[in-house]
Amino acid sequence: MAWKLHNAMWPGLVGKEEGSAESPINLDRMLELTTGSSVGGETYDGVDLFLYQPHLDIDASEDLIRELADQIAAAGVQVGTVVAPIWPDTEGGSAMGSAEERARFVAAVRKGCQYAKVLREHGVRTYGNIRIDSACSVEDWAKDPAGNTKLIAQTFQEAAKVAEEFDEVLVAEGEICWGGMHSWKDMLDLLEEVGQPGRVGFQADLAHTYLYLLGYNAEEHALISAGHSDEEFYPAYQQMTSKLAPWTYDFHVAQNDGSVHGTGAHDKTGRHCPAKDPNGKLDIVKCSSYWLLDENGKQRPEIGHLCWDGCMFSNATLEQQDTWNDILAVMQRINQELG
């Protein structure tokens, strides 16, 4: 069965905040670029949304959310996963912070679930998850690794209770910039500490998880070194994915050149490269198979759609229609070869 193919809307926002070199690209334009793509007469099936200004207001009225749903449905696409604004600068709070901060984190998850509920009731969203992270830095987490991981897990457990009310699943996107989620081992430890399989899982991203292998921000958990061979890479990839793939309920297709990148208020994290970047280190289709297929080569039923993540692409790159056509073509190959 083919996966639904989605484009992320947040590349128009992330890294383009005040203090960055480039301005945000509005949601209408991101939708236009997405629906304007075509490869073999087919385009994207849907979009994943960032519930964050200036794209969207997490406190929007139900009428305004329904207007958004009408707009997206009229464009011929669905909504999949939505990103809850759980960070301190978006009225959320650190998942390992004070009781007040952690309560704000859970409240932001509730708002995200409520927003998603309206989209479900409208009919424009029939699958997808609620994306979260720990909303804290690696540096702060490292002051008390064991204690802070327990606090994050407790916050995630409280958020899971909220998600259950709405029949939603929370997916934590592992990136090297998020405390307690910054290496494959720390991410696994956190998921096991939360202990909510089926309700709290992992959102795997090809770019970010490649840096997991290299041990950025966690040298002790490196499985390969820069300049590795394929003979070194794939056994290490198998080792990592065998641990994290069973927890993976959401998947980002991406490319990475082995470097980190960050702009605006976003800490340095895995560099997302265009699909045809000559410096890309990943065989996108082959690497995707480790996350999408089980040990018997069957599709993991928990993953219903694929989303391309192109965070912190330049606006010049985002505005090129070929960028989105190249991405769509790679995602179609995943369906053709693995679906």
Secondary structure, 3 states (H helix, E strand, C coil): CCCEEEEECHHHCCCCCCCCCCCCCCHHHHHHHHHCCCECCECCCEEEEECCCCCCCCCCCHHHHHHHHHHHHHCCCEEEEEECCCCHHHCCCCCCCCHHHHHHHHHHHHHHHHHHHHHHHHCCCCCCCEEECCCCCHHHHCCCHHHHHHHHHHHHHHHHHHHHHCCCCEEEECCCCCCCCCCHHHHHHHHHHHCCCCCEEEEEEHHHHHHHHHCCCCHHHCCCCCCCCHHHHHHHHHHHHHHHHHHEEEEEECCCCCCEECCCCCCCEECCCCCCCCCCCCCHHHHHHHHHECCCCCECCCCCEEEECCCCCCHHHHCCHHHHHHHHHHHHHHHHHHC
